[in-house]
Amino acid sequence: MSIKSLAHVCIKTTDLGKTGDFYCAALGMEKLFNFTRKEQVIGFYMKAGNNTFVEVFLVGQAEPTSPNHTLSHFCLETDDIEALRQQLLDKGYSPGPVRMGADNSLQFWIADPNGINMEFHQYGGQSSQITGQDVEVNW
């Protein structure tokens, strides 16, 4: 079990178009898939290189109970999510449960000692990060 890479950073925006233009058109990142709710695009995922991504959501569409900060959270990819969660438990931390995310990636959450939200992912063959499949969210 080890951390393989920074999986993604999540940012919030009031304008998906301008944000997409900056990251994709200006910086050359690749838009990989959309997040939709009731067939409306509420965010998207962009490939930054290798298996590193930037996730973007409209303000108020991601983690609706959190304050409107620009940086929502960051995510680290692991190759053994259960072992990593157990390691945190063994060290006295309180990670959330491992669950399958809407993007078909195993995930769990924890706040770091500074209160920064952290997500951990383990990708599988059906993960949208691998397939590029759009994600219909129900939260």
GROMACS elastic network, one bead per residue, 0.5 to 0.9 nm:
[ bonds ]
;  ai    aj funct       b0    kb
    1    78     6  0.71961   500
    1    79     6  0.60621   500
    1    80     6  0.53140   500
    1    81     6  0.80365   500
    1    83     6  0.65465   500
    1    84     6  0.67677   500
    2    77     6  0.89077   500
    2    78     6  0.60499   500
    2    79     6  0.65093   500
    2    80     6  0.73851   500
    2    84     6  0.77487   500
    3     6     6  0.81203   500
    3    76     6  0.68741   500
    3    77     6  0.61186   500
    3    79     6  0.71417   500
    3    80     6  0.88406   500
    3    84     6  0.87326   500
    4     7     6  0.84431   500
    4    76     6  0.76330   500
    4    77     6  0.57488   500
    4    78     6  0.55386   500
    4    79     6  0.69829   500
    5     8     6  0.89941   500
    5    51     6  0.77642   500
    5    52     6  0.74316   500
    5    76     6  0.60502   500
    5    77     6  0.55624   500
    5    78     6  0.75171   500
    6     9     6  0.80640   500
    6    51     6  0.82781   500
    6    52     6  0.62653   500
    6    53     6  0.83388   500
    6    74     6  0.78742   500
    6    75     6  0.62023   500
    6    77     6  0.60448   500
    7    51     6  0.66098   500
    7    52     6  0.50373   500
    7    53     6  0.61338   500
    7    54     6  0.84872   500
    7    74     6  0.77663   500
    7    75     6  0.51992   500
    7    78     6  0.86890   500
    7   120     6  0.79937   500
    7   121     6  0.72902   500
    8    45     6  0.89773   500
    8    48     6  0.88434   500
    8    51     6  0.85715   500
    8    52     6  0.56813   500
    8    54     6  0.51847   500
    8    55     6  0.65653   500
    8    73     6  0.87192   500
    8    74     6  0.59255   500
    8    75     6  0.51244   500
    8    76     6  0.69324   500
    8    77     6  0.83733   500
    9    52     6  0.86065   500
    9    53     6  0.67189   500
    9    54     6  0.50137   500
    9    55     6  0.60148   500
    9    56     6  0.84754   500
    9    71     6  0.76537   500
    9    72     6  0.78923   500
    9    73     6  0.63144   500
    9    75     6  0.62651   500
   10    53     6  0.87271   500
   10    54     6  0.59117   500
   10    56     6  0.56755   500
   10    57     6  0.76222   500
   10    70     6  0.85061   500
   10    71     6  0.61172   500
   10    72     6  0.54856   500
   10    73     6  0.56190   500
   10    74     6  0.61452   500
   10    75     6  0.82057   500
   11    54     6  0.75513   500
   11    55     6  0.62904   500
   11    57     6  0.65061   500
   11    58     6  0.86849   500
   11    59     6  0.88884   500
   11    69     6  0.83791   500
   11    70     6  0.55332   500
   11    72     6  0.56761   500
   11    73     6  0.77307   500
   12    43     6  0.88007   500
   12    55     6  0.85468   500
   12    56     6  0.56892   500
   12    58     6  0.55547   500
   12    59     6  0.51991   500
   12    60     6  0.81619   500
   12    61     6  0.84860   500
   12    62     6  0.77929   500
   12    68     6  0.78495   500
   12    69     6  0.73787   500
   12    70     6  0.51829   500
   12    71     6  0.66284   500
   12    72     6  0.68508   500
   13    16     6  0.64110   500
   13    19     6  0.71719   500
   13    56     6  0.70404   500
   13    57     6  0.61862   500
   13    59     6  0.53448   500
   13    70     6  0.72257   500
   14    18     6  0.89949   500
   14    19     6  0.87315   500
   14    57     6  0.84427   500
   14    58     6  0.54895   500
   14    59     6  0.56287   500
   15    18     6  0.56321   500
   15    19     6  0.62659   500
   15    20     6  0.85972   500
   15    58     6  0.69120   500
   15    59     6  0.87231   500
   16    19     6  0.51097   500
   16    20     6  0.58982   500
   16    21     6  0.84409   500
   16    41     6  0.89898   500
   16    42     6  0.80375   500
   16    43     6  0.69906   500
   16    44     6  0.83720   500
   16    56     6  0.77002   500
   16    57     6  0.75155   500
   16    58     6  0.66278   500
   17    20     6  0.51354   500
   17    21     6  0.60581   500
   17    22     6  0.86218   500
   18    21     6  0.50232   500
   18    22     6  0.61783   500
   18    23     6  0.87241   500
   19    22     6  0.52273   500
   19    23     6  0.63011   500
   19    24     6  0.83149   500
   19    56     6  0.81742   500
   20    23     6  0.53545   500
   20    24     6  0.55697   500
   20    25     6  0.73467   500
   20    31     6  0.79227   500
   20    44     6  0.85152   500
   20    46     6  0.87300   500
   20    56     6  0.86692   500
   21    24     6  0.53379   500
   21    26     6  0.64227   500
   21    27     6  0.85571   500
   22    25     6  0.57397   500
   22    27     6  0.63776   500
   22    28     6  0.85527   500
   23    26     6  0.58251   500
   23    28     6  0.64603   500
   23    29     6  0.57248   500
   23    30     6  0.82589   500
   23    31     6  0.88059   500
   23    46     6  0.81721   500
   24    27     6  0.55495   500
   24    30     6  0.58518   500
   24    31     6  0.67744   500
   24    46     6  0.79209   500
   25    28     6  0.54442   500
   25    29     6  0.74242   500
   25    30     6  0.88936   500
   26    29     6  0.82817   500
   28    48     6  0.86706   500
   29    46     6  0.63464   500
   29    47     6  0.58787   500
   29    48     6  0.55785   500
   29    49     6  0.78949   500
   30    45     6  0.85701   500
   30    46     6  0.53339   500
   30    47     6  0.51425   500
   30    48     6  0.71323   500
   30    49     6  0.87713   500
   31    34     6  0.81242   500
   31    44     6  0.71283   500
   31    45     6  0.59696   500
   31    47     6  0.63253   500
   32    44     6  0.74934   500
   32    45     6  0.55305   500
   32    46     6  0.51774   500
   32    47     6  0.62728   500
   32   128     6  0.85021   500
   32   129     6  0.76084   500
   32   131     6  0.89289   500
   32   132     6  0.54657   500
   32   133     6  0.81338   500
   32   134     6  0.84067   500
   33    43     6  0.88349   500
   33    44     6  0.56977   500
   33    45     6  0.53836   500
   33    46     6  0.72750   500
   33   128     6  0.74697   500
   33   129     6  0.81858   500
   33   132     6  0.54126   500
   33   133     6  0.60846   500
   33   135     6  0.74234   500
   34    41     6  0.63724   500
   34    42     6  0.76405   500
   34    43     6  0.58192   500
   34    45     6  0.62404   500
   34   132     6  0.88220   500
   34   133     6  0.80988   500
   34   134     6  0.50208   500
   34   135     6  0.62782   500
   34   136     6  0.83959   500
   35    40     6  0.83010   500
   35    41     6  0.57914   500
   35    42     6  0.57263   500
   35    44     6  0.53832   500
   35    45     6  0.77864   500
   35    57     6  0.81893   500
   35   103     6  0.88937   500
   35   134     6  0.61379   500
   35   136     6  0.58909   500
   35   137     6  0.66802   500
   36    39     6  0.54904   500
   36    40     6  0.50905   500
   36    42     6  0.53883   500
   36    43     6  0.69546   500
   36    44     6  0.84957   500
   36   134     6  0.75425   500
   36   135     6  0.61737   500
   36   137     6  0.60858   500
   36   138     6  0.89612   500
   37    40     6  0.52526   500
   37    41     6  0.65738   500
   37    42     6  0.66664   500
   37   135     6  0.86285   500
   37   136     6  0.56831   500
   37   137     6  0.55138   500
   37   138     6  0.67545   500
   37   139     6  0.85550   500
   38    41     6  0.84999   500
   38   136     6  0.76126   500
   38   137     6  0.83326   500
   38   138     6  0.85458   500
   39   136     6  0.75686   500
   41    44     6  0.76950   500
   42    56     6  0.85048   500
   42    57     6  0.58744   500
   42    58     6  0.57436   500
   42    61     6  0.66047   500
   42    62     6  0.86808   500
   43    55     6  0.74356   500
   43    56     6  0.51991   500
   43    58     6  0.60840   500
   43    61     6  0.81353   500
   43    62     6  0.87069   500
   44    54     6  0.84600   500
   44    55     6  0.59579   500
   44    56     6  0.53848   500
   44    57     6  0.67332   500
   44   134     6  0.86486   500
   45    53     6  0.67069   500
   45    54     6  0.58660   500
   45    56     6  0.63620   500
   45    57     6  0.89989   500
   45   129     6  0.83507   500
   46    52     6  0.86170   500
   46    53     6  0.54289   500
   46    54     6  0.52014   500
   46    55     6  0.63626   500
   46    56     6  0.82061   500
   47    50     6  0.76780   500
   47    51     6  0.72022   500
   47    52     6  0.61469   500
   47    54     6  0.65850   500
   47    55     6  0.89406   500
   47   129     6  0.87154   500
   48    51     6  0.75780   500
   48    52     6  0.53428   500
   48    53     6  0.50277   500
   48    54     6  0.66989   500
   49    52     6  0.54976   500
   49    53     6  0.72427   500
   50    53     6  0.85694   500
   51    77     6  0.89562   500
   51   129     6  0.80589   500
   51   130     6  0.89488   500
   53   129     6  0.85905   500
   56    62     6  0.88978   500
   57    60     6  0.80515   500
   57    61     6  0.61411   500
   57    62     6  0.60390   500
   58    61     6  0.54127   500
   58    62     6  0.72561   500
   59    62     6  0.70161   500
   59    64     6  0.85178   500
   59    68     6  0.67977   500
   59    69     6  0.88044   500
   59    70     6  0.85123   500
   60    63     6  0.72194   500
   60    64     6  0.52615   500
   60    65     6  0.83768   500
   60    66     6  0.85562   500
   60    67     6  0.88340   500
   60    68     6  0.72613   500
   61    64     6  0.60161   500
   61   139     6  0.89525   500
   62    65     6  0.85970   500
   62    66     6  0.84244   500
   62    72     6  0.82173   500
   62   139     6  0.86587   500
   63    66     6  0.56598   500
   63    67     6  0.87053   500
   63    72     6  0.81233   500
   63   139     6  0.87287   500
   64    67     6  0.79739   500
   64    68     6  0.87332   500
   66    69     6  0.80629   500
   66    72     6  0.82706   500
   67    72     6  0.88109   500
   68    71     6  0.86874   500
   68    72     6  0.81510   500
   69    72     6  0.62287   500
   71    74     6  0.80895   500
   72   116     6  0.84243   500
   72   117     6  0.72726   500
   73   116     6  0.66564   500
   73   118     6  0.56181   500
   73   119     6  0.71697   500
   74   116     6  0.82875   500
   74   117     6  0.68710   500
   74   118     6  0.52739   500
   74   119     6  0.61938   500
   74   120     6  0.85305   500
   75   109     6  0.88297   500
   75   117     6  0.86777   500
   75   118     6  0.56195   500
   75   120     6  0.52645   500
   75   121     6  0.69353   500
   76   118     6  0.76984   500
   76   119     6  0.64370   500
   76   121     6  0.62772   500
   76   122     6  0.88194   500
   77    81     6  0.85575   500
   77   119     6  0.86156   500
   77   120     6  0.56893   500
   77   122     6  0.58138   500
   77   123     6  0.77231   500
   78    81     6  0.59364   500
   78    84     6  0.76849   500
   78   120     6  0.68374   500
   78   121     6  0.60986   500
   78   122     6  0.53810   500
   78   123     6  0.82163   500
   79    84     6  0.88381   500
   79   121     6  0.84232   500
   79   122     6  0.58648   500
   79   123     6  0.79363   500
   80    83     6  0.55016   500
   80    84     6  0.62976   500
   80    85     6  0.87569   500
   80   122     6  0.68383   500
   81    84     6  0.51120   500
   81    85     6  0.61209   500
   81    86     6  0.85685   500
   81    98     6  0.75902   500
   81   106     6  0.74083   500
   81   107     6  0.73555   500
   81   108     6  0.80497   500
   81   120     6  0.73631   500
   81   121     6  0.70369   500
   81   122     6  0.59658   500
   82    85     6  0.51717   500
   82    86     6  0.61647   500
   82    87     6  0.85811   500
   82    98     6  0.72422   500
   83    86     6  0.50484   500
   83    87     6  0.60747   500
   83    88     6  0.87192   500
   84    88     6  0.63858   500
   84    89     6  0.87160   500
   84   120     6  0.89514   500
   85    88     6  0.51962   500
   85    89     6  0.63068   500
   85    90     6  0.86440   500
   85    94     6  0.88562   500
   85    95     6  0.65240   500
   85    96     6  0.83562   500
   85    97     6  0.82303   500
   85    98     6  0.78887   500
   85   108     6  0.78585   500
   86    90     6  0.60191   500
   86    91     6  0.85824   500
   86    95     6  0.87658   500
   87    90     6  0.50259   500
   87    91     6  0.63215   500
   87    92     6  0.88908   500
   87    93     6  0.88679   500
   88    91     6  0.50978   500
   88    92     6  0.65287   500
   88    93     6  0.53463   500
   88    94     6  0.71524   500
   88    95     6  0.68922   500
   89    92     6  0.51782   500
   89    93     6  0.51106   500
   89    94     6  0.60166   500
   89    95     6  0.69351   500
   90    93     6  0.73903   500
   93   110     6  0.84097   500
   94   110     6  0.69517   500
   94   111     6  0.87313   500
   95    98     6  0.87186   500
   95   108     6  0.69522   500
   95   109     6  0.59191   500
   95   111     6  0.79612   500
   96    99     6  0.89463   500
   96   108     6  0.55592   500
   96   109     6  0.52694   500
   96   110     6  0.61750   500
   97   107     6  0.81466   500
   97   108     6  0.57312   500
   97   109     6  0.76025   500
   98   106     6  0.65285   500
   98   107     6  0.54123   500
   98   109     6  0.81497   500
   99   105     6  0.83447   500
   99   106     6  0.55943   500
   99   107     6  0.55416   500
   99   108     6  0.64887   500
  100   103     6  0.78825   500
  100   104     6  0.58340   500
  100   105     6  0.56614   500
  100   107     6  0.61962   500
  100   108     6  0.87633   500
  101   104     6  0.52695   500
  101   105     6  0.53742   500
  101   106     6  0.59982   500
  101   107     6  0.63124   500
  101   108     6  0.89268   500
  102   105     6  0.74343   500
  102   128     6  0.88721   500
  102   135     6  0.63334   500
  102   136     6  0.71471   500
  102   137     6  0.61155   500
  102   138     6  0.81842   500
  103   106     6  0.86949   500
  103   126     6  0.83665   500
  103   127     6  0.57432   500
  103   128     6  0.52016   500
  103   129     6  0.75451   500
  103   133     6  0.81620   500
  103   134     6  0.80188   500
  103   135     6  0.57728   500
  103   136     6  0.84375   500
  103   137     6  0.86136   500
  104   123     6  0.78126   500
  104   124     6  0.75303   500
  104   125     6  0.87824   500
  104   126     6  0.60204   500
  104   128     6  0.64185   500
  104   129     6  0.87359   500
  104   135     6  0.87892   500
  105   121     6  0.62456   500
  105   122     6  0.58844   500
  105   123     6  0.50116   500
  105   124     6  0.62921   500
  105   125     6  0.89724   500
  105   126     6  0.76878   500
  105   127     6  0.50702   500
  105   128     6  0.75940   500
  105   129     6  0.81958   500
  106   120     6  0.80730   500
  106   121     6  0.55661   500
  106   122     6  0.51426   500
  106   123     6  0.65773   500
  106   124     6  0.79044   500
  106   127     6  0.86348   500
  107   119     6  0.67313   500
  107   120     6  0.53020   500
  107   122     6  0.64912   500
  107   123     6  0.88640   500
  108   118     6  0.84758   500
  108   119     6  0.57671   500
  108   120     6  0.54632   500
  108   121     6  0.70971   500
  109   117     6  0.71582   500
  109   118     6  0.56437   500
  109   120     6  0.63516   500
  110   115     6  0.89056   500
  110   116     6  0.84134   500
  110   117     6  0.60727   500
  110   118     6  0.53649   500
  110   119     6  0.65872   500
  110   120     6  0.85146   500
  111   114     6  0.74744   500
  111   115     6  0.51183   500
  111   116     6  0.52391   500
  111   118     6  0.56318   500
  111   119     6  0.85451   500
  112   115     6  0.52586   500
  112   116     6  0.52613   500
  112   117     6  0.64798   500
  112   118     6  0.67899   500
  113   116     6  0.73792   500
  114   117     6  0.89164   500
  122   127     6  0.88845   500
  123   126     6  0.79477   500
  123   127     6  0.56741   500
  123   128     6  0.86464   500
  123   129     6  0.74425   500
  123   130     6  0.76617   500
  124   127     6  0.53051   500
  124   128     6  0.89726   500
  124   129     6  0.89280   500
  124   130     6  0.77221   500
  125   128     6  0.86456   500
  125   130     6  0.66499   500
  125   131     6  0.76044   500
  126   129     6  0.84069   500
  126   130     6  0.68619   500
  126   131     6  0.64051   500
  126   133     6  0.87312   500
  127   130     6  0.53371   500
  127   131     6  0.62122   500
  127   132     6  0.80430   500
  127   133     6  0.80767   500
  128   134     6  0.69345   500
  128   135     6  0.74137   500
  129   132     6  0.57598   500
  129   133     6  0.79005   500
  130   133     6  0.82654   500
  131   134     6  0.89588   500
